[in-house]
Amino acid sequence: MLFESLDADTRDRSVQPVVITNELTSYYNKLNSYMDHVWDGFYTGQIRLSRFPSIIETIGYHNLKYTGTPPNNARYKLISDVGAITIKIHYPNAGSYSIEADGVYKDYTPWDKSLGRHSPVTGKEGCGENRFVGIENFLEFYLTAGCTVEVIPRDAIMTSVRMEWTLAEFYDSGGVTTFTDRVAAALGVHGSTIKTVAVYEGSVIV
């Protein structure tokens, strides 16, 4: 697998070491960045490209942990003839991320009311199948042999709200429309910038 930061500071900001683990097989790999080959006269330039090649087991579920803040824009490619893996990356910020596989945008997996989040990645939808779980702030995506996945930041925050109402009371009081208008007013944004993914009981979760 080859992955790299596509951020403007890819040569200046250190994100290494990067640790890849697979609990199923006890796989563990700690990666450092490329050697500094840039010279400024007598001294090295202290510039390293944030690109990481890794021999990896093409089976199971891999956690990828950056020591520094993960890059916002990144590219991942599985250089192999066979196999596929699921990758999970935790982010320290409250944003969200989207996926393009070989240049094609991939939407999140369907919403699962029983889990209160998007469905886990299974690989049935092929390369680029993905979900971002807000609040916990992690991205999961499926990467197949020969496929290139790009991670792109979204200008959005994902959150969940639980209200001590019955579902009937929620809809009697205006439902999603009223809820969206009130959130928009509280945040000082236009209502069209808010998307309600799901509403379900327990008491009422939006």
C-alpha positions in Angstrom: 0.0 0.0 0.0 1.2 3.5 -0.8 -0.3 6.5 0.8 0.6 10.2 1.0 -0.5 13.6 2.1 -1.8 15.9 -0.6 -1.9 19.0 1.6 0.2 22.0 0.7 2.4 21.4 3.7 3.2 17.8 2.8 7.0 18.5 2.8 7.0 20.7 5.9 4.6 19.2 8.5 5.5 15.9 10.1 2.8 13.3 10.6 5.1 10.3 11.3 5.6 7.8 12.6 2.4 6.2 11.2 1.3 3.0 12.8 -0.8 0.4 10.9 -2.4 -2.5 12.9 -4.6 -5.4 12.2 -6.2 -7.0 15.3 -7.3 -10.1 13.3 -3.8 -11.1 12.4 -1.8 -9.1 15.0 -0.1 -7.3 12.2 1.9 -4.2 13.3 3.9 -1.8 11.2 5.4 1.5 12.2 6.4 3.7 9.3 8.7 6.7 9.2 8.9 9.3 6.4 11.4 9.4 3.6 15.0 10.4 4.3 15.8 14.1 3.9 17.5 14.5 0.5 17.1 18.2 0.2 20.1 20.4 0.9 20.4 24.1 1.5 24.1 24.8 1.0 26.0 23.0 3.8 22.9 22.1 5.8 20.0 19.7 5.1 16.7 21.5 4.2 14.8 19.5 6.9 12.2 18.8 4.3 10.6 15.3 4.0 7.8 14.2 1.7 4.8 12.7 3.7 4.6 9.6 1.5 4.6 6.1 3.0 5.0 2.8 1.3 4.0 -0.2 3.3 4.0 -4.0 2.9 0.5 -4.9 4.1 -1.7 -8.0 4.5 -4.5 -7.8 2.1 -7.0 -9.2 4.5 -9.2 -7.8 7.3 -9.5 -4.5 9.0 -6.6 -2.1 9.4 -6.3 0.8 11.8 -4.1 3.6 10.5 -2.9 6.0 13.2 -0.9 9.2 12.4 1.3 10.5 15.2 0.7 14.1 14.0 -2.6 15.6 12.8 -3.8 13.5 9.8 -3.7 15.3 6.5 -7.0 16.7 5.3 -6.3 15.6 1.7 -4.7 12.2 1.2 -4.3 9.5 -1.4 -4.3 5.7 -0.7 -3.5 3.0 -3.3 -3.3 -0.8 -2.9 -0.6 -1.9 -5.3 -1.6 -5.5 -5.7 -3.1 -7.9 -8.2 -5.6 -9.4 -5.7 -7.0 -8.7 -2.2 -8.7 -5.8 -0.5 -8.7 -4.1 2.9 -10.8 -1.8 5.1 -9.0 1.1 6.6 -10.0 3.2 9.6 -8.5 6.6 10.4 -9.4 8.7 13.5 -9.4 12.5 13.2 -9.0 14.9 16.1 -11.3 17.6 14.6 -15.1 17.9 14.3 -15.2 18.1 10.5 -16.1 15.3 8.1 -14.6 13.7 5.0 -15.7 12.3 1.7 -14.2 9.7 -0.6 -13.4 9.5 -4.3 -12.4 6.1 -5.8 -10.5 6.4 -9.1 -11.9 9.9 -9.5 -15.6 8.9 -8.8 -17.3 10.4 -5.7 -18.7 7.7 -3.3 -21.5 8.5 -0.9 -21.6 7.2 2.7 -23.1 3.8 3.5 -26.9 3.8 4.3 -28.0 5.0 7.7 -28.6 2.3 10.3 -31.3 3.3 12.9 -30.3 0.4 15.2 -26.7 1.7 15.4 -27.5 5.4 15.2 -24.9 5.9 12.5 -24.1 4.9 8.9 -23.8 1.2 8.3 -20.4 -0.5 8.7 -18.2 -0.9 5.6 -18.6 -4.4 4.2 -16.9 -4.1 0.8 -20.1 -5.1 -1.1 -20.2 -1.8 -2.9 -16.6 -2.1 -4.0 -13.6 0.2 -3.8 -14.4 3.5 -2.1 -17.3 2.2 0.0 -17.1 4.4 3.1 -18.6 6.1 6.1 -17.6 8.9 8.4 -18.9 8.6 12.0 -19.4 12.0 13.6 -18.7 12.7 17.3 -16.3 9.8 17.4 -14.8 11.3 14.2 -13.4 8.4 12.3 -13.4 7.5 8.6 -13.7 4.0 7.3 -13.2 3.0 3.6 -12.7 -0.1 1.5 -9.7 -0.3 -0.7 -9.3 -2.9 -3.4 -6.3 -4.0 -5.5 -5.2 -1.4 -8.0 -7.7 1.1 -6.8 -6.8 4.7 -5.8 -8.8 6.4 -3.0 -8.6 10.1 -2.3 -9.8 11.5 1.0 -11.3 15.0 0.7 -12.4 17.3 3.6 -16.1 18.4 3.7 -17.1 21.8 5.0 -19.6 20.2 7.3 -20.0 19.0 10.9 -21.9 15.8 11.7 -23.7 15.5 15.0 -26.5 13.8 16.8 -29.3 15.2 19.1 -31.4 13.3 21.5 -34.7 15.0 22.8 -37.0 13.9 25.6 -40.1 13.8 23.4 -42.1 11.1 21.8 -41.9 10.8 18.1 -45.5 11.8 17.8 -44.9 15.0 19.7 -41.9 15.8 17.6 -43.9 15.6 14.4 -46.9 17.4 15.9 -44.6 20.3 16.7 -43.4 20.7 13.1 -41.0 17.8 12.8 -37.9 18.1 10.7 -38.8 21.5 9.3 -39.2 23.2 12.6 -36.1 21.4 14.0 -34.0 22.6 11.1 -35.3 26.2 11.3 -34.5 26.3 15.1 -31.0 24.8 14.6 -30.3 27.3 11.8 -31.4 30.2 13.9 -29.3 29.1 16.8 -26.2 28.7 14.6 -26.9 31.8 12.5 -26.8 29.9 9.3 -29.3 29.4 6.4 -31.6 26.4 6.8 -30.6 25.0 3.4 -27.1 24.3 4.8 -28.5 21.7 7.3 -29.3 18.2 6.3 -31.3 15.8 8.5 -30.2 12.3 7.8 -32.6 10.4 10.0 -35.2 10.7 12.8 -36.1 7.8 15.0 -37.3 6.8 18.5 -35.3 6.6 21.6 -36.8 9.1 22.9 -36.3 11.2 19.7 -32.9 11.1 18.0 -32.1 13.4 15.1 
